[in-house]
Amino acid sequence: MRKYLFILSCLFMLVTVAGAQEFPSQIWHDGKVYLSSGEVHEGKVKYDLEANIVQVQSNTVETFSSASISHFEIFDEIYGGIRIFYSLPYALNSDYKTPIFFELLTEGQEITLLCREFITVDNRNFNTMGMRGMYMNPMWGMPMMGRGFNRLDFDFYFLQDQKIYKYSQKKRELLNDFMDDKSSEMKLYMRKNRLSHDKRGDLLRITAYYNQIKRNS
């Protein structure tokens, strides 16, 4: 009985913490918005990648669409650092290209890594220890009653030869399509550093290394 009550109290504590969890797109950040006209708006910035809009709060709240923005930058206290988003033409849901926001992860002369974040629901079962780790991670959010847990996920894109390609997050595509001329070196680098082909931080390191060896070759 005592063990049962302890587990319940732990779950209550973790759910309380999770309930307070907010994702980066749900909060205001210090930042700047650079319009295509050359104007710069500075203040508290909130972004919505699904709607491709940005709000700037100073004396009032102004809303700008990706069609009127060159790029914007925020200081993200959750992840700790400056994040930059560019408005680039891309056919997201149709054959017609429109300006949408991409976050710049790493830029290079050979290849540039971009991403778009989104919130999804994870229905997997987690034990108490696993749940505790989730709540300490900003990629996880509050549990949805009967629906699992909110989780931050990413779609990745490569800008190469002035075209944007969506990355399927398959290792074979990464090495054989995007980095085929250096695939042997990249396989070795990934294996030695235990890097995954579909994790945000690892993929950033992989892309940066590819640009480095291309620059030095």
N, C-alpha and C positions, 0 to 999 in steps of 0.2 A: 504493500500500500504506500509506504514511504517513497519507494522507488518510483511508483506511478505518479505520485504528486510532484516529485522532483522533475520528472520528464515533462509534466504538464506546465510547470512553472517555467522551465527552459523554453518550451514552445511559445508560451505567452510572451516571454521577454523577446524572443527572436521575431515574432510576428509584430510586436510593437515597434521594434527597430526597423523592420521591413516596411511598416506602414509609413514611416517617416522618410523612406528612401525616395528620392526623386532623381530622374535621369537628366543628363545635361540639357536636353532640349526643353525641359519643363521648368527651368529656373532662369533668372536674369543674371547675366554676366557683364562685367566691365568690358567694353569693346568699342570698335569703330566700324562704321559702314561706309564703304567707298562707292558712290554712285557712278554710273557710266558718264554722267554729265561733268564729273570732276568734283562735285560737292562731297564733303566728308561730314558725317554725323557721328557724334561721340556721346556716349552715355551708357546706360544699362541696355544690354542687347539680349533679345530672346529670338531663337530661330525655330522654324518648322520646316523640316526637309520634305515632308510629305506634301505640304501645300506650297513649298518653295517661296516662303515669305520670311521676312525679318522685321522685328519690331524694335524700335529705338525709343527708350524712355529718358527724357531730360526734363524739360518743363511740361511737356505733353508726351503722349505716345504716338509715334508715327509708324506706319506700316509701309514696307517697300517689298515689291515682288522681285524675283530673280531677273526679270526682264529689264529692270531699271538699275541693277546693282552690278558693279564690276567684281567686287569681292568684299568680304567682311572678316574681321578677326575678333576673337574673344579671348579673355583670360579665364580659363576653366579651372576653378578651384577644386573640382572633384578629381580631375586628372592631374592638375598642377602644371600649367604651362599655357603658352599661346597656341591657339588653334586657328587655322586660316581656311576659309571656304571661298571657292571661286564659282562664278556663274558661267557655265560653259554649255554650248549647244549640244544636245544629245536627244536621240529618239528613245524616250523612256518607255512609253506605253503605246507607241504607234510608230509609223515610218517617218513621221514629221518631226524634225528636230526643233526643240525649243530650249531656251536657257533654263538650266536647273543647277542646283548647288551640289558641288563636290568638295569634300574636305581633302586638302593636300596633306599627304602623309610623308612622302619624300620625293624630291625632284631631282632629275638627272638629265644629262644630255641624251642618253640612250633611251631611257624609259622613266616614266613618272608614275608613282602609285597614288591613286585617289580612292576615296571610299564614300559611301552614304550609309548612315546609321539608321536603324529602325528598331522599334520596340515590338517584340514578339512574345508569345506565351509558350512556356516550357512545361510540358505535362509529365515530365519524368518524376519518379518517386525519389525522395532524398531522406536519408536518416538524419538524426538530430545534429551530428557533427558536420555532415555535409551542408545542412541548412545554415549552420552557424558560419561556415566559410562563405556561403553565398551572401549573407547579409553584410559581411565585411567587404564585399566586392561591389564597386559602383556599377558593375554591369548587370546586377540583379536588383529587382525591385520588390514591391509588396506582393504577397500572395493574393490571387483572385479566387474567391470562394467557388470551389468546384471546377476551377479552370486551370489550376497550376500556378506558375509564377511568371511575372513579367521579367523579361530579360532583354538586354541590349544586344543587338546583333548587327552585322555589317555586310554590305555588298561591296566588293572590291572591283576596281577598274584600273586598267593600264592605259596611259596616254603614250602612244608610240607612233612615230611617223605621222604626227599631227592628227591622229585618229584615236578615239576613245573606244576601248574594247572591254566588255564586261568579262571578268574572270570567274570561271565556274568553280574555283576553289578545288580543282583537281590537280594533283602533283604532276601528272603527265602533261597537262596543258601548260603549266608553269614552265617546265623544263624543256618541252619539245616545241612549244609554239612561241613563247615570249623570250626564252633564254636559251634557245637551241644551240647557238654558236659557242656557249660556255657551259653547256649542261654538265659536263664531267666535273669542272671546277665547282659548280654550284651544288651538285650532289654531295661532294666531299665537304664543302663548307657547311651545308645543312646537317650532315651526319655528325661532324666533329662538334658542332655547337648545339646539337639536339634541337634544331629549329623545325617548327611545323609549317607546312605550306598554306595553312588556312587560318592562322592566328594573327591578329592585327599587329602586335609588336614584332613577332617573328618575321612576318611578311615584309614589314618595313625594313628590318635588318637585311633580309635576303635581297631586296630590291636595291638598297644602298650599296651592298657589296657587289652586286652585278654591275652597277654603274662605275664602281671603283676599278674593277678589273678591266672593264672595257676602256676606261680612260687611260689605264696604265699599259694596255696592250699595243 
